[in-house]
Amino acid sequence: MQTVRVLSVALSAYARRVMYLRGLVAGAARVDLDGNPAGEVTAKDAEYAAAKLAEILASREAKRAAAVETKGAERIGKQVAATAAAAPPVIKVLTLKKRPVLRLPAVRQQCG
C-alpha cells in the first residue's frame, strides 16, 4: 500500500508542474501508465489547467516583484506591480499538437 501512496504523491506533483499544465490541450490523448490511450483531454480540463497555470505564473511574478522591492529597487517593483494589475492574465485554451507520450513501465512493474 505504501508504493501506491508514493506513486500517488509523485503523479500529483508531476501533474502540478508548469510543463504538464501547458501540455493539457483540448483534444489531446490521455495515456495510462503503460502508454495506452485512456481517453481525451476535455475543454473543461484544458480550461482548468490554463487557470491553474495563470495562478502559478501570477504567484511567481508577485514573488519576483517582492524580491525586487526588498533589494531596494522600489521604482522597478512598482512598475511591475502596475503592469501586473493593469493586464490580468489571459487564459487561453490551446488546440491539439503532437506531444510526447510519458511511459512509466518501471513504476508500473513495482505497483503490480
Rosetta silent file (secondary structure, phi, psi, omega in degrees, C-alpha in Angstrom):
SEQUENCE: MQTVRVLSVALSAYARRVMYLRGLVAGAARVDLDGNPAGEVTAKDAEYAAAKLAEILASREAKRAAAVETKGAERIGKQVAATAAAAPPVIKVLTLKKRPVLRLPAVRQQCG
SCORE:     score description
SCORE:     0.000 S_00000001
   1 L     0.000  -29.174  179.278    0.000    0.000    0.000 S_00000001
   2 H   -63.388  -37.599 -179.768    2.973    2.286    0.632 S_00000001
   3 H   -63.966  -39.279  178.800    4.001    2.003   -3.036 S_00000001
   4 H   -63.783  -40.318  179.237    0.562    3.183   -4.173 S_00000001
   5 H   -64.859  -44.293  179.006    0.830    6.201   -1.862 S_00000001
   6 H   -62.224  -44.123  178.665    4.299    7.072   -3.174 S_00000001
   7 H   -62.918  -41.036  178.904    3.094    6.755   -6.766 S_00000001
   8 H   -61.933  -44.095  179.332    0.065    8.921   -5.995 S_00000001
   9 H   -64.889  -42.842 -179.121    2.232   11.658   -4.479 S_00000001
  10 H   -63.915  -46.026  179.849    4.677   11.506   -7.391 S_00000001
  11 H   -67.225  -35.037  177.451    1.969   11.728  -10.056 S_00000001
  12 H   -63.709  -44.933  178.588    0.219   14.522   -8.163 S_00000001
  13 H   -63.477  -40.522  179.822    3.435   16.545   -8.026 S_00000001
  14 H   -63.268  -41.460 -177.033    4.051   15.877  -11.723 S_00000001
  15 H   -71.889  -12.583  177.057    0.532   16.998  -12.672 S_00000001
  16 L   -94.716   -1.139 -178.475    1.056   20.357  -10.894 S_00000001
  17 L   -74.610  148.048  179.768    4.151   21.225  -12.926 S_00000001
  18 H   -58.579  -42.083 -179.339    4.019   24.109  -15.398 S_00000001
  19 H   -58.263  -44.739 -179.201    5.255   21.820  -18.190 S_00000001
  20 H   -66.676  -44.982 -179.073    2.373   19.384  -17.625 S_00000001
  21 H   -62.419  -36.807  177.282   -0.255   22.142  -17.362 S_00000001
  22 H   -67.313  -28.228 -179.057    0.968   23.662  -20.634 S_00000001
  23 H   -80.750  -12.642  179.743    0.616   20.248  -22.283 S_00000001
  24 L   -80.809   94.841  179.662   -3.050   19.840  -21.328 S_00000001
  25 L  -117.219  146.459 -179.093   -4.749   20.941  -24.502 S_00000001
  26 L   -58.412  129.671  178.138   -8.303   20.179  -25.579 S_00000001
  27 L    94.520  -10.581  179.674   -8.437   17.085  -27.742 S_00000001
  28 L   -69.743  149.499  179.766   -5.060   15.669  -26.670 S_00000001
  29 E   -79.130  135.676  171.311   -4.947   11.960  -25.937 S_00000001
  30 E   -90.110  148.976  179.221   -4.625   10.851  -22.320 S_00000001
  31 E  -129.225  150.957  176.519   -2.476    7.801  -21.711 S_00000001
  32 L   -86.628 -175.646 -176.541   -2.290    5.259  -18.899 S_00000001
  33 L   -66.113  -18.029  177.531    0.923    4.167  -17.170 S_00000001
  34 L   -91.122   -3.495 -178.999    1.566    1.636  -19.937 S_00000001
  35 L    87.721    9.364  179.038    1.295    4.313  -22.645 S_00000001
  36 L   -86.011  148.712  177.828   -2.050    3.077  -23.960 S_00000001
  37 E   -56.382  136.291 -178.783   -4.805    5.552  -24.925 S_00000001
  38 E  -138.646   41.158  178.727   -7.031    6.314  -21.935 S_00000001
  39 E   111.653 -163.806 -174.041   -9.410    8.993  -23.140 S_00000001
  40 E  -141.003  146.861  176.952   -9.081   12.552  -24.292 S_00000001
  41 L   -72.512  124.334  179.605   -8.434   15.928  -22.621 S_00000001
  42 L   -84.679  165.895  176.970  -11.727   17.809  -22.497 S_00000001
  43 H   -62.588  -36.620  178.717  -12.152   21.543  -22.973 S_00000001
  44 H   -62.643  -43.581  177.739  -13.100   21.765  -19.280 S_00000001
  45 H   -62.393  -42.569 -179.494   -9.827   20.058  -18.282 S_00000001
  46 H   -64.886  -39.692  178.330   -7.857   22.391  -20.574 S_00000001
  47 H   -65.970  -41.284  178.088   -9.578   25.463  -19.096 S_00000001
  48 H   -61.969  -44.335  179.158   -8.839   24.260  -15.547 S_00000001
  49 H   -63.160  -39.952  178.714   -5.180   23.720  -16.468 S_00000001
  50 H   -64.631  -39.225  178.471   -4.991   27.197  -18.035 S_00000001
  51 H   -66.916  -43.915  177.573   -6.456   28.766  -14.885 S_00000001
  52 H   -61.800  -42.079  178.786   -4.007   26.862  -12.637 S_00000001
  53 H   -61.788  -42.450  177.951   -1.146   27.873  -14.907 S_00000001
  54 H   -62.050  -40.952  177.690   -2.211   31.536  -14.711 S_00000001
  55 H   -61.427  -46.450 -178.604   -2.292   31.297  -10.885 S_00000001
  56 H   -62.465  -46.700 -178.313    1.198   29.789  -10.759 S_00000001
  57 H   -66.456  -37.102  177.428    2.669   32.359  -13.137 S_00000001
  58 H   -66.558  -39.912  177.965    0.985   35.253  -11.284 S_00000001
  59 H   -63.272  -42.824  178.214    2.338   33.941   -7.984 S_00000001
  60 H   -62.899  -41.401  179.354    5.840   33.715   -9.432 S_00000001
  61 H   -64.889  -40.107  178.050    5.588   37.244  -10.775 S_00000001
  62 H   -63.593  -40.704  177.846    4.421   38.517   -7.377 S_00000001
  63 H   -64.312  -40.364  177.813    7.393   36.800   -5.706 S_00000001
  64 H   -63.263  -43.234  179.961    9.769   38.385   -8.233 S_00000001
  65 H   -63.598  -40.025  178.181    8.244   41.800   -7.617 S_00000001
  66 H   -65.251  -39.360  179.068    8.590   41.348   -3.847 S_00000001
  67 H   -64.704  -39.926  179.026   12.233   40.307   -4.244 S_00000001
  68 H   -64.171  -41.767  179.971   12.962   43.386   -6.334 S_00000001
  69 H   -64.726  -40.292 -178.452   11.373   45.639   -3.705 S_00000001
  70 H   -69.453  -19.622  177.555   13.357   44.101   -0.849 S_00000001
  71 L   -84.460    2.347  176.199   16.573   44.791   -2.742 S_00000001
  72 L    93.549    6.777 -179.974   15.784   48.497   -2.605 S_00000001
  73 L  -102.034   68.104 -176.504   14.549   48.980   -6.163 S_00000001
  74 H   -61.377  -38.301 -177.099   11.052   50.258   -5.305 S_00000001
  75 H   -59.824  -45.175  179.732   10.596   52.028   -8.606 S_00000001
  76 H   -66.301  -41.596  179.398   11.048   48.835  -10.617 S_00000001
  77 H   -61.353  -39.858  179.112    8.817   46.888   -8.211 S_00000001
  78 H   -67.735  -36.149  178.340    6.015   49.450   -8.571 S_00000001
  79 H   -66.056  -41.503  178.916    6.249   49.295  -12.365 S_00000001
  80 H   -65.136  -43.995  179.909    5.993   45.503  -12.309 S_00000001
  81 H   -63.588  -41.280  179.543    3.044   45.637   -9.894 S_00000001
  82 H   -65.171  -39.879  178.972    1.282   48.267  -12.022 S_00000001
  83 H   -65.936  -43.158  179.861    1.822   46.202  -15.159 S_00000001
  84 H   -65.219  -37.801 -179.520    0.523   43.037  -13.459 S_00000001
  85 H   -72.521  -34.538 -176.897   -2.531   44.903  -12.122 S_00000001
  86 H   -75.936  -30.879 -176.369   -3.273   46.559  -15.467 S_00000001
  87 L  -120.687   94.290  178.611   -3.051   43.382  -17.529 S_00000001
  88 L   -64.724  153.048 -178.574   -4.804   40.386  -15.974 S_00000001
  89 L   -62.033  140.518  179.577   -3.504   37.018  -17.155 S_00000001
  90 L   -90.202  125.000  177.727   -5.034   35.767  -20.383 S_00000001
  91 L   -96.665  121.257 -174.580   -6.494   32.279  -20.136 S_00000001
  92 L  -128.307  130.342  175.884   -6.191   30.547  -23.443 S_00000001
  93 L   -91.510  121.641 -177.122   -7.277   27.028  -24.339 S_00000001
  94 L   -86.087  158.093  176.837   -4.766   25.521  -26.723 S_00000001
  95 L   -95.232  167.253 -175.517   -5.526   23.182  -29.558 S_00000001
  96 L   -64.162  130.554  172.848   -4.092   19.721  -30.045 S_00000001
  97 L  -129.159  160.934  177.709   -0.451   19.469  -31.051 S_00000001
  98 L   -66.350  121.374 -178.240    1.757   16.428  -31.334 S_00000001
  99 L  -122.350  147.765  174.991    3.030   15.750  -27.811 S_00000001
 100 L   -67.631  153.556 -179.507    5.484   13.161  -26.485 S_00000001
 101 L  -101.549  130.163  177.415    3.984   10.292  -24.520 S_00000001
 102 L   -83.960  124.732  179.049    5.151    9.683  -20.961 S_00000001
 103 L  -119.912  130.103 -177.624    5.802    5.992  -20.350 S_00000001
 104 L  -125.579   60.334 -176.201    6.440    4.653  -16.861 S_00000001
 105 H   -65.564  -35.721 -178.791    6.951    0.891  -17.240 S_00000001
 106 H   -64.287  -41.346  178.943    9.340    0.610  -14.247 S_00000001
 107 H   -67.166  -39.465 -179.161    6.812    2.252  -11.918 S_00000001
 108 H   -63.368  -39.417 -179.604    4.018    0.078  -13.285 S_00000001
 109 H   -67.394  -36.254  179.494    6.029   -3.093  -12.581 S_00000001
 110 H   -67.588  -34.811 -178.303    6.678   -2.030   -8.963 S_00000001
 111 H   -79.216  -24.403 -173.346    2.989   -1.444   -8.316 S_00000001
 112 L   -83.340    0.000    0.000    1.857   -4.678   -9.949 S_00000001
